[in-house]
């Protein structure tokens, strides 16, 4: 009888920790996708009346400052061994997200370009500090064999929410939902920062964290680290996504069936597809090699981007305009799931700060803002959207070939993940 009760209690604890992780990361990523990447740029151009060049300067400052802060934050986490203590992570995140909520609420008071730059600088430091602490919670709250499912759940929930809220993509509509999303998580972290024991025993990774040194040929030995492979491919995924997405959402001919659609049914369909895509990607990550997800990512990106271009160049069937955005959504779900799961999965508590900082900072932020700047330049040079998307589609094909090449050169790396 007692053993049965203990089993139920243990299962309940695992579910509570799983839900806690998904809730914290969903709110954080939703904030980034909506308010940071969409709301801030829109507010700079439309509400403040800044030129595209000035907004690009501000977003460049955001990218560089966030990246540097992330690397410093990850280094300090490992230097002081904070990666081993969940309570420290809860306290740091509570302080950072509390300040982030205040800063977001105060965004309405920004009225000039110097104030805009100051706000961006403060926001960048807070974001960069939070990234290693937030992503590394996967080690503390989720069992190794369940990490793929947790990452897929975050991708599903964050993008499904971002697709529907706010429904109107107008300046001023992003700040309030961002505050609403962060506030309950701040309250949750406040409780966990003073009473981390309410979640029960945390789970620890298994494995030696060796990074996967493998043989690639007779007499040739290289550090074929999954970190390097994952960083290269994730950089490519973020890069081709933002490079195409920025032009797609600004194209009136594509608006009715994509993320700025005024049709509620189209947005709900995209949201549901995000959920299904995240869950399937989580299952694949948990059950198969993570390189499968990169193959799927670049195949789906190439297909969707080339079909978007064909839709603009030729008189295509109307059903194509409905299906193509869904293919794009599935690609996003695949690589986002890898983003959340891979870095903590490769690391130990002693290295998770650096792994996460390099993986998310270099593979995510640097790629996103570099490609966003190139997309804005493409728009400024008045390069036709269809030609732009053809180029992005071909770039996706090149990254697909790179994925297959890396898979061939490092056949055993993916088997060295510290799973249960």
N, C-alpha and C positions, 0 to 999 in steps of 0.2 A: 504493500500500500504506500509506504513511505517512498520507495524507489519510484513508483509511478508518479507521485506528486512532484518529486525532484525532477523527473523527466519533463513534465509539463511546465514546470517553472523555468527550466533551462531553455526549452523551446520558446516560451514567451519572452524571455530575456533576449534571445537572438532576434526575434521578430521586432522587438522594441528598438534594439540597437540598429537593425537594418533600416527601419522606418526613420529613425533619428538621422542617420547618415543621408538618406535620400532627401529628407526634408531640408536639411541644411544646405546641401549641394544644389538642390533644385532652386531654392530661393536665390542663392548666390549666382548661379549661372543665368537664371531668368533676368536678374538685375543687369548682368553684363550684356546679354543679348539685346535687351530692349533699351534700357536707359543709357548705357554707355555707348553702344555701337550705333543706336538709331536716334535716341532722344537728344543726346548732347550735340551731335552733328547737325540735326535739324534745327535745334534751338539757336545754334550759332549762326546759321545762315538766315533763318527766317525771323526769329524773334529779336535777335540782336542786330540783324542786318549786316553781318560780316561777309566779306567776300569768301569764295571757295578757297583762295590761297591762304587766308588767315585761319580759316577753320582747319585746313590741312596742317598748318603750323601747330595749332593747338593739339590736334590729334597725334601729330608726330611727337610732341612733348609728352603726351599721355603714354604713347607706346614705349618710348625710350625710358622714361622715369619708372614706369611699371616694371619693365624688364629688369632694370638695374636693381630696383627695390626687391623684386622677387628673388634674384640671385643672392643678394645680401641676406634676405630673410631666410632662404634655404640654407645658406652657409651657417648662419647663427644657430638655426635649429639643430644642425648636426654638431656644431662646435660645442654647444652646451647640453647636448643629448636630450633636448626637449622632445624629440621624436618618440622617446620611450614613455612619455608621461602624458596620458590623455587629458588630465586635469589642466596642464599648462596650455594645451591647444585650445581647450574650451575657454580659458580665461583670455587668451590673446584674441581669439575670434570674437568673444563677447565685446571686448573693448573696441576692436576694429569695426565690427558691424554696427555697434551703437553710434560711433562717430560717423560712419558712412551714412547711416539713416539721417543724422542731423545735417550732414553736408548735403545730402540729396534734397532734404526739405528746404534748405537755404538756397537752393539753386535759383529759385524765383527772384532772389534779390540781386542776382548778377545782371548788370546793365551796361558794362563796357568791356572792351577787349582785354585790358589789363586785369580786370576782375575775373574774366573768363579764364585767362591763363592761370591766375592764382587758384581758382577753383579746381581746374584740371590738375594742377600740381598736387594739391592736397588729396584729391581723389585718387591720383596715381599711386601715391605713397601708401594709402590705405589698401588699395587693391593689391599692390605688390606684396605688402606684408601678409595679407590674408591667404594668398594662393598656396604656399607650401603647407600651411597649417590646415587649411580646409581640405585639400586633396589628400593629405596624409591621414585623415581620419578613417580612410578605408581600412588601414591597418588595425585600428583600434576597435572599430564598430562592426566590421563584417568579417565573417569566417572566410578563409582563402577560397574554398570551393564555391562560395556565393558571390564573389566580387564581380564577376561578369554580369550577373543578374542585377546587382545593385547599380553598377555603372549604366546598364541599359535602362533601368528604371529612372535614373536621373535624367538621361538624355530624353526619354519619352516624356516625362512630366514637364521638364523645363521648356522644351520646344512646343509641346502642346499648349502650355499656358501662354507662351510668348506669341503663338499664332492667333490666339483669341483675345488676349488682353494686353494693351488696349485695342479695341476693335477699330477705332478710327486712328489711322497713323498721322495724326496732326501734332504740331508743336504744342507742348504743354500737356499732352495726354500721357506722357511717360512717367513723370515724377511721382504722381500719386500712387499708381499701381506698384512702382518700385518700393516706395515707403511701406505700403500695405504688405508687400511680400516679405520685406526684411523685418518688420516689427515683431511678428510672432517668433521668428527664428532668434532674434535678439533676446526675447523673453526666455526661450528655451535654453539658450546658451548661458543666460544669467543664472538659471537654476543649476545647470550642469557645472558651471564654474565654481560654485560653492558646495555642490553635492554631487560630484561625478559618480559616486557609488550607487546612485539610484538606477544606473544602467546595468549594474552587476559586473561580472567578470568580462574584461575585454578580451578579444581574440588576438593572438600574435601570429605573424607569418612564419611559415616553415621554409627551410632552404638555407643555403649558405650564402646567398647574395653574391655569388662569384661573378656575375655578369656574363656568363656563358662563353668561356674561352674554348674555341673549337679548332679543329684541323680543317684547312681548306685544300690541302694537297700535300704530296710527299715533301717533307722537309720544310714546309711553309707553315708558320704558326702566327696568327694575327689575333688581335683582340676584337673578335666579331661580336661586340657587345649588343645585346638587344636594345640597350639605350641608344646607341648610335643608329641602328636600323630604324627603331621606332621614331627617333627624333627626325631623321631624314624624311621618312614617309609621312609623318604627321605634319611636318612643315609643308610638304607638297599638298596634303589634303586641305589644310587651312588656306593655303595660298590660292589654289584653284577655286575653292568655294567662294571666298571673298571677292576674288577677281571677277567672277561671273555674277555673283549675287548683287553687287552694287549696281551694275548696269541693268540687270533684269528688273529690279524693283522700281527703277526709274523709267522704264519703258511702258508707255501707255498701252501699246498693243498687247502686252503680256499681263497687264494689271488685273484683268477680270478673273483670271484663274490662278493667280499667285498670291503672295503674302499681303499685298495691299488691296486685295479684292474687296469690293463693297458688297459682294454676295455672301451672306452669312453661311449658306450651304457649302460654298467652296472653301471657306475658312475652316468650317467644322471638318470637312473631308481631309484637309491638310493636317489638322490637329490629330484626328484619329490615325492617319497614316504615320505621323510622328510617333504615336504611342506604339503601334504595331511594329514599326521599324526598330524602335529602341528595344522592345522586348525580344524580338528575333535576334538583333545584334548582340544583346546580352547573353542569350542562349548560345550563340555561336562562339562568343568569346570564352564562355565557361566550358564549352565542349570541344572546341577545335583550336587550331593554331590561330594566333591573332593576325598573321599575314593573310589569312582568308578574308578578314574584314577589310584589309587594305586593298586587296584585289577587287572585292565587291565595290568598295568606295570609288575607285578610279574607273571601273567599268561603268557604274551607274552615272558618275559625273560626266564621263565622255558621251554616253548615250543621250543624257538629258540636255547637255549644253549644245551638242550638234543638232538635236531635234529642235531646240529653241531657235537656233540659227535658221534651220530649214523652214520653220514656221513663219519667220519674218521674210525669208527670201522667196518662198513659193506659196501657192494657194493650197494649204494643207487641210485635211479633214478637221472639222471642229473638235472631234473627239481627241485629237492629238494635243490640243491646247489644255485639255482637262487632265490627261494622263501624264504628260511630261513633268509638271511640277511635283507629282507624286513620286516619280522616279528620282527626282532631285532630292526630295525629302528623305528617301531611303538611304541615299549616299551620305547625307548629313548624319543620320542616325548611326551609321556604321562607324564613321571615324570619331564621332563624339564619344561613343561608348569606349573606344580604345583610349581616348584622352583621359577619361576618368579612372580607368582600371589599370592601365599598363605600368605607369610609373611607380605607384605603391607596390604593385605586384612584383616588380623587378627588384625592389629595394628591401633593405632591412630597416629596423627603427633607427639605426645609426647612420644610414645613408639616404633616408627618404626625403629629407629636406633638399639636398642637392639634386637628386633624381627628379623630383617634382618641379623644382625651380627651373632646371635646364629643359625638361620635357615640355612643361606648360608654357614657360616663358619663351624659349626658343622655338619650340614647335608650334605654339599657339599665337601668342601676342605678336612676336616679330613677323611671322608669316601673314597674319591677318592685317596688320596695319601697313605693311609693305605693299601687299596686293591691293589694299583699299586705296592707297596713294596712287598706284599705277592705274587703277580703274578710274579714279577722278581725273588723272592726266589724260587717259583715253577719251573721256567725255569732253574734257577741255579742248582737246585737239580735234573734236568732232568726228572721231572714228565711228563709222556705222556700227550699231549694236550687233548686227548679224555677223559682221566681220570680226568684231571683238570676241563674240562667243565662239566662232569657228576657231580662233586662236586658242581660246581657253580649252575647248574640247580637245584640240590636238595636244595641248600641254598635259591634259589628263591622260591621254594615251601614252605619252612619254613617261609619266610617273608610273603608269601601269607596267610598262616594260622594265622600268627600274625596280619595281616591286618584285617582279618575276626573277630578275637577275639577282637581287639580294637574297631571295628565297633559295635560288640554286647555289649561291656562293656560301650561304650560311645555313645548311640543311638541318643542323642540330640545335641551333640557338634557341628556337622556340620551345624546345623540350626542357630547357633549363629553368623555366619560370618557377618561382617558389610557390607552387601550389600545394594543396593538401595531398 
